[in-house]
Amino acid sequence: MNAKFTRLILTLFLIGNIGYSQKDNSFNIKKQLDYCAEQASKTLEVIPNDGTSPRTVANRSKDWEFVNYKDWTSGFWPGELWYLYEATRDKKWEKEADKFSQFLKPLSVSKANDHDLGFQIFNSFGNGYRLTKNPEYKDIILKTADTLATLFNPKVGTILSWPHNKYGGHNTIIDNMMNLELLFWASKNGGNKKLYDIAVRHAETTMQNHFRLDNSSYHVIIYDYETGKKIKGITAQGYSDNSMWARGQAWAIYGFTMVYRETKDQKFLDFAHKLARVYLDRLATEDLIPYWDFNAPGIPNEPRDASAAAIVSSALIELSSYTKDATLKKEYLTKSEKMIVSLSDHYQSHDVNSAFLLHSTGHKPAGSEIDCSINYADYYYLEALLRIQKIKK
């Protein structure tokens, strides 16, 4: 079957089986994108002119909490603005995206404080360069990739996540998989070729050490600095060290899917399928929006995590494009789209606040950001909408 015919079949499946057609108005992607633009416009009106960006709206509040460029979530807001520019080609969004991206520029010339430089710089300047080819953006990305690489420990084989953490040892968190994309991109766009090797080594070491026998992910792995030996696994933001924290598994699915895209190494694709399998098989909610931890003891009275659903939905769309198994492809697309429809129909913020989504959970064990709106949920929700739109076209 040739690629053109495959795309045709996939498009027909999406339109006919999932109900995205304009005829029955069951799910209108443009309507959701317009909603995101409207909400973002409201947020722009309340952001102080002090170099900060919106991160969280607490439960039962209308007011954003703002953070400076050093916060690990600082790249998601400018990333959303770049996605809105991609969706609309309205210069308003390009101008605002550039403005909020520029606030993050000092990260490219500062000492690395943690692994989140990919989230911060690639979501902002990375999307900006993809859409505008502004050479200034490229220079910032390349400098930041070199900075991130300074956290790599060759004895361990991973990038250090938290240099100032409380656990001791060389720690690596599953979120770090997402930041490898910055290194892959830089290695292929004028940066040091060793960045590619660092990213691959990190992914291989993580694949070997970061997962339980059932392919569920720990949040944190502690390694010995000198020997590289794995000491223990911790699930800091989940219910317990042996529980499956929803967003951690989401980062893993997305991260290994991305690593396959960048390397075309079959072992990473096979592993991404395994990670998706345990997530989908254990996802017991009817609307496919997970509880914050799959093993939380108070289910069904535990908070949901819309951010995990948005991340997984976006990842499954990409993962579906890499499988030749028609049944598996259909499952990924069907469930991904159901997640997006559920988020759109039942989790949007509307008049509650100016974020896109409600009901995300950041760090429940610490009592932080529980059942609230969070910028990274909005970012991946918008990304998933754009990915679905591209499939339709």
C-alpha positions as CSV (number, residue, x, y, z in Angstrom):
1,M,0.0,0.0,0.0
2,N,1.6,3.3,-1.0
3,A,1.9,6.3,1.3
4,K,-0.7,8.4,-0.5
5,F,-3.3,5.7,-0.2
6,T,-2.5,5.1,3.4
7,R,-3.0,8.8,4.2
8,L,-6.3,8.7,2.3
9,I,-7.5,5.7,4.3
10,L,-6.4,7.3,7.6
11,T,-8.2,10.5,6.7
12,L,-11.4,8.7,5.8
13,F,-11.2,6.8,9.1
14,L,-10.8,10.0,11.1
15,I,-13.7,11.8,9.3
16,G,-16.1,8.8,9.1
17,N,-15.4,6.9,12.3
18,I,-14.4,9.6,14.8
19,G,-16.9,12.2,13.8
20,Y,-14.7,15.2,13.0
21,S,-16.7,16.3,10.0
22,Q,-18.3,19.7,9.9
23,K,-21.6,18.0,8.9
24,D,-22.6,16.7,12.3
25,N,-20.5,19.2,14.3
26,S,-19.6,16.4,16.8
27,F,-16.1,17.7,17.0
28,N,-14.9,20.8,15.3
29,I,-11.1,21.2,15.5
30,K,-11.2,24.9,14.3
31,K,-13.7,25.6,17.1
32,Q,-11.3,24.2,19.7
33,L,-8.4,26.2,18.2
34,D,-10.5,29.4,18.3
35,Y,-11.4,28.7,21.9
36,C,-7.7,28.4,22.7
37,A,-7.0,31.7,21.0
38,E,-9.8,33.4,22.8
39,Q,-8.5,32.1,26.2
40,A,-4.9,33.1,25.4
41,S,-6.1,36.6,24.5
42,K,-7.7,36.9,27.9
43,T,-4.5,35.8,29.6
44,L,-2.4,38.3,27.7
45,E,-4.6,41.1,29.2
46,V,-3.6,40.1,32.8
47,I,0.1,39.3,32.5
48,P,2.3,41.9,34.3
49,N,4.9,43.6,32.2
50,D,7.8,42.3,34.3
51,G,9.2,39.3,32.3
52,T,7.1,36.7,33.9
53,S,4.7,34.2,32.3
54,P,1.6,32.3,33.5
55,R,2.0,28.9,35.1
56,T,-0.9,27.9,37.2
57,V,-4.5,28.8,38.2
58,A,-5.3,27.3,41.5
59,N,-8.6,25.4,42.1
60,R,-11.5,27.8,42.6
61,S,-9.5,30.8,41.5
62,K,-9.5,32.9,38.4
63,D,-6.1,34.3,38.9
64,W,-2.9,33.1,37.2
65,E,0.3,32.5,39.3
66,F,3.2,33.9,37.3
67,V,6.8,32.7,37.2
68,N,10.1,34.1,35.9
69,Y,12.3,32.6,33.2
70,K,14.1,30.3,35.5
71,D,11.0,28.3,36.4
72,W,10.9,24.8,34.7
73,T,7.5,25.6,33.1
74,S,8.6,29.0,31.6
75,G,8.8,27.7,28.0
76,F,5.2,26.4,27.8
77,W,3.5,29.7,27.6
78,P,5.6,31.1,24.7
79,G,5.2,27.6,23.1
80,E,1.5,27.9,23.2
81,L,1.7,31.3,21.5
82,W,3.9,29.8,18.8
83,Y,1.3,27.1,18.3
84,L,-1.4,29.7,18.0
85,Y,0.7,31.5,15.4
86,E,1.0,28.2,13.5
87,A,-2.7,27.6,13.7
88,T,-3.8,31.1,12.6
89,R,-0.8,32.8,11.0
90,D,-2.0,35.9,12.8
91,K,1.1,38.2,13.3
92,K,-0.3,39.1,16.7
93,W,0.6,35.6,18.0
94,E,4.1,35.8,16.4
95,K,4.8,39.1,18.1
96,E,3.7,37.8,21.5
97,A,5.5,34.5,21.1
98,D,8.7,36.3,20.3
99,K,8.3,38.7,23.3
100,F,7.8,35.9,25.8
101,S,10.5,33.7,24.2
102,Q,13.0,36.5,24.6
103,F,12.5,36.5,28.3
104,L,14.1,33.1,28.4
105,K,17.2,34.1,26.4
106,P,19.5,34.3,29.5
107,L,19.2,30.5,29.9
108,S,21.3,30.0,26.8
109,V,24.3,31.7,28.4
110,S,23.9,30.7,32.1
111,K,25.2,27.7,34.0
112,A,22.7,24.7,33.8
113,N,20.7,24.6,36.9
114,D,18.7,21.5,35.9
115,H,17.6,19.4,32.9
116,D,14.6,21.5,32.0
117,L,16.3,23.5,29.3
118,G,14.6,21.6,26.6
119,F,11.1,22.4,28.0
120,Q,12.2,26.0,28.4
121,I,14.1,26.7,25.2
122,F,13.0,24.1,22.6
123,N,9.3,24.7,23.3
124,S,9.8,28.4,22.9
125,F,12.7,29.2,20.5
126,G,12.5,25.7,19.0
127,N,8.9,26.2,17.8
128,G,9.8,29.8,16.9
129,Y,12.7,28.7,14.6
130,R,10.6,25.9,13.1
131,L,8.0,28.5,12.0
132,T,10.1,31.5,11.2
133,K,13.7,30.3,10.5
134,N,15.0,33.3,12.5
135,P,18.8,32.8,12.8
136,E,18.8,34.4,16.3
137,Y,16.6,31.6,17.5
138,K,18.8,28.9,16.1
139,D,21.9,30.4,17.8
140,I,20.0,30.4,21.2
141,I,19.0,26.8,20.7
142,L,22.5,25.6,19.9
143,K,24.0,27.4,22.9
144,T,21.4,25.9,25.2
145,A,22.0,22.4,23.9
146,D,25.7,22.8,24.8
147,T,24.7,24.0,28.3
148,L,22.3,21.1,28.8
149,A,25.1,18.7,27.8
150,T,27.3,19.8,30.7
151,L,24.9,17.9,33.0
152,F,25.8,14.6,31.3
153,N,27.7,12.1,33.5
154,P,29.4,9.6,31.2
155,K,30.0,7.2,34.2
156,V,26.3,6.9,34.7
157,G,25.1,7.5,31.1
158,T,22.4,10.0,31.8
159,I,22.0,13.8,32.2
160,L,21.7,14.9,35.8
161,S,18.2,16.2,36.5
162,W,18.4,18.1,39.8
163,P,21.9,19.3,40.7
164,H,20.6,20.6,44.0
165,N,18.3,17.7,44.9
166,K,17.7,16.2,48.3
167,Y,18.1,12.6,47.4
168,G,21.9,12.4,47.0
169,G,23.7,10.6,44.2
170,H,23.3,11.3,40.5
171,N,19.5,11.6,39.9
172,T,17.6,11.3,36.7
173,I,13.9,11.8,36.3
174,I,11.7,10.4,33.6
175,D,10.7,14.0,32.5
176,N,14.3,14.3,31.2
177,M,13.4,12.1,28.2
178,M,11.5,15.1,26.8
179,N,14.6,17.3,26.9
180,L,16.6,15.0,24.7
181,E,14.8,16.5,21.6
182,L,16.9,19.7,22.1
183,L,20.1,17.7,21.8
184,F,19.0,15.7,18.8
185,W,17.9,18.8,17.0
186,A,21.1,20.7,17.8
187,S,23.3,17.7,16.6
188,K,21.5,17.8,13.2
189,N,21.5,21.6,12.8
190,G,25.0,22.7,13.2
191,G,25.7,21.7,16.8
192,N,28.2,19.2,18.1
193,K,27.6,15.7,16.8
194,K,28.4,14.4,20.3
195,L,25.0,15.8,21.4
196,Y,23.4,13.0,19.5
197,D,25.4,10.4,21.2
198,I,24.6,11.8,24.6
199,A,20.9,11.8,23.9
200,V,21.0,8.1,22.7
201,R,23.1,7.0,25.7
202,H,20.6,8.7,28.0
203,A,17.7,7.0,26.4
204,E,19.4,3.6,26.5
205,T,20.4,3.9,30.1
206,T,16.9,5.1,31.0
207,M,15.3,2.2,29.1
208,Q,17.5,-0.2,31.1
209,N,17.0,1.2,34.6
210,H,13.9,3.4,34.9
211,F,11.1,0.9,34.5
212,R,9.5,-1.9,36.6
213,L,8.9,-5.4,35.2
214,D,5.5,-4.3,34.0
215,N,7.0,-1.4,32.0
216,S,5.6,1.3,34.4
217,S,8.0,4.1,35.1
218,Y,9.6,5.3,38.3
219,H,9.8,9.1,38.6
220,V,13.4,9.3,39.8
221,I,16.4,6.9,39.6
222,I,19.4,7.5,41.9
223,Y,22.8,6.4,40.5
224,D,26.2,6.3,42.2
225,Y,28.2,9.2,40.8
226,E,31.4,7.3,40.4
227,T,30.4,3.7,39.5
228,G,27.2,4.5,37.6
229,K,25.4,1.8,39.4
230,K,21.7,2.1,40.0
231,I,21.0,2.6,43.7
232,K,17.2,2.8,43.8
233,G,14.0,4.0,42.2
234,I,11.7,6.7,43.7
235,T,8.3,8.0,42.6
236,A,8.6,11.5,44.2
237,Q,5.4,13.0,42.7
238,G,3.4,9.8,42.6
239,Y,1.5,8.0,45.3
240,S,4.4,5.6,46.2
241,D,7.7,4.4,44.9
242,N,5.9,1.4,43.4
243,S,2.9,3.2,41.9
244,M,2.4,4.4,38.3
245,W,2.3,8.1,38.4
246,A,0.2,9.2,35.4
247,R,2.3,12.1,34.1
248,G,5.5,10.1,34.5
249,Q,4.2,7.4,32.3
250,A,3.0,10.0,29.8
251,W,6.5,11.6,29.6
252,A,7.9,8.1,29.0
253,I,5.5,7.3,26.1
254,Y,6.1,10.7,24.5
255,G,9.8,10.7,25.1
256,F,10.6,7.3,23.6
257,T,8.3,7.9,20.6
258,M,10.4,11.1,20.0
259,V,13.7,9.2,20.4
260,Y,12.5,6.7,17.7
261,R,11.7,9.6,15.4
262,E,15.2,11.0,15.8
263,T,17.1,7.7,15.7
264,K,14.9,5.3,13.7
265,D,16.3,2.6,16.1
266,Q,13.6,-0.1,16.3
267,K,14.4,-0.9,20.0
268,F,13.0,2.6,20.9
269,L,9.9,2.1,18.9
270,D,9.3,-1.3,20.4
271,F,9.7,0.1,23.9
272,A,7.4,3.0,23.2
273,H,4.7,0.5,22.3
274,K,5.3,-1.3,25.6
275,L,5.0,1.9,27.6
276,A,1.8,2.8,25.8
277,R,0.4,-0.7,26.3
278,V,0.6,-0.6,30.1
279,Y,-0.9,2.9,30.2
280,L,-3.8,2.1,28.0
281,D,-4.5,-1.3,29.6
282,R,-4.6,0.2,33.0
283,L,-6.6,3.3,32.1
284,A,-10.0,2.5,33.7
285,T,-11.8,5.8,33.4
286,E,-14.6,6.0,30.9
287,D,-13.5,9.3,29.5
288,L,-9.8,8.2,29.2
289,I,-8.6,11.0,31.5
290,P,-6.5,9.3,34.2
291,Y,-6.4,9.9,37.9
292,W,-3.1,11.5,39.0
293,D,-1.7,8.2,39.9
294,F,-3.0,4.8,38.7
295,N,-2.5,3.3,42.2
296,A,-3.9,6.2,44.2
297,P,-5.9,4.6,47.1
298,G,-8.9,6.9,47.0
299,I,-10.0,6.2,43.4
300,P,-12.6,7.1,42.2
301,N,-12.4,10.1,44.5
302,E,-8.9,11.1,43.6
303,P,-8.0,14.1,41.4
304,R,-7.6,13.6,37.7
305,D,-4.7,14.8,35.6
306,A,-5.7,16.4,32.4
307,S,-2.0,17.2,31.6
308,A,-1.2,13.5,31.4
309,A,-4.1,12.9,29.0
310,A,-3.0,15.8,26.8
311,I,0.6,14.5,26.7
312,V,-0.4,10.9,25.9
313,S,-3.0,12.0,23.3
314,S,-0.3,13.9,21.4
315,A,2.2,11.1,21.7
316,L,-0.3,8.4,20.5
317,I,-1.0,10.4,17.4
318,E,2.7,10.3,16.5
319,L,3.2,6.7,17.7
320,S,0.3,5.6,15.4
321,S,2.2,6.9,12.4
322,Y,5.1,4.5,13.1
323,T,3.1,1.3,13.3
324,K,2.2,-0.9,10.4
325,D,-0.3,-2.9,12.5
326,A,-3.6,-1.6,11.4
327,T,-5.4,-2.7,14.5
328,L,-2.9,-1.1,16.8
329,K,-2.9,2.1,14.7
330,K,-6.7,2.3,14.9
331,E,-6.6,1.8,18.7
332,Y,-4.0,4.6,19.2
333,L,-5.9,7.0,17.0
334,T,-9.3,6.2,18.4
335,K,-8.2,6.5,22.0
336,S,-6.1,9.6,21.4
337,E,-9.0,11.3,19.8
338,K,-11.4,10.3,22.6
339,M,-9.0,11.8,25.0
340,I,-9.0,15.1,23.1
341,V,-12.8,15.1,22.7
342,S,-13.2,14.4,26.5
343,L,-10.8,17.3,27.3
344,S,-12.7,19.5,24.9
345,D,-16.1,18.6,26.1
346,H,-15.6,18.3,29.8
347,Y,-12.3,19.8,30.9
348,Q,-12.2,23.2,29.2
349,S,-11.9,26.3,31.5
350,H,-14.3,28.7,29.6
351,D,-15.5,31.2,32.2
352,V,-13.8,29.6,35.2
353,N,-10.4,31.1,34.2
354,S,-8.5,31.9,31.1
355,A,-6.4,28.7,30.9
356,F,-7.5,26.1,28.3
357,L,-8.1,23.2,30.7
358,L,-9.1,22.4,34.2
359,H,-8.3,19.4,36.4
360,S,-4.6,18.9,36.2
361,T,-2.4,17.7,39.1
362,G,1.2,18.8,39.6
363,H,2.6,17.5,42.8
364,K,-0.1,16.0,45.0
365,P,2.3,14.5,47.7
366,A,3.6,18.0,48.3
367,G,0.1,19.5,48.3
368,S,1.0,21.6,45.2
369,E,-1.1,22.3,42.1
370,I,-3.9,19.9,42.9
371,D,-6.9,19.8,40.5
372,C,-5.9,23.1,38.9
373,S,-5.1,24.6,35.5
374,I,-1.4,24.2,34.5
375,N,0.3,25.6,31.4
376,Y,1.9,22.4,30.2
377,A,-1.6,20.8,30.0
378,D,-2.6,23.6,27.7
379,Y,0.6,23.3,25.7
380,Y,0.2,19.6,24.9
381,Y,-3.6,19.9,24.4
382,L,-3.0,22.5,21.7
383,E,-0.2,20.4,20.2
384,A,-2.5,17.4,20.0
385,L,-5.2,19.5,18.3
386,L,-2.7,20.7,15.7
387,R,-1.5,17.1,15.1
388,I,-5.0,15.9,14.5
389,Q,-5.7,18.8,12.2
390,K,-2.6,17.9,10.1
391,I,-3.8,14.3,9.8
392,K,-7.2,15.6,8.5
393,K,-5.6,17.7,5.9
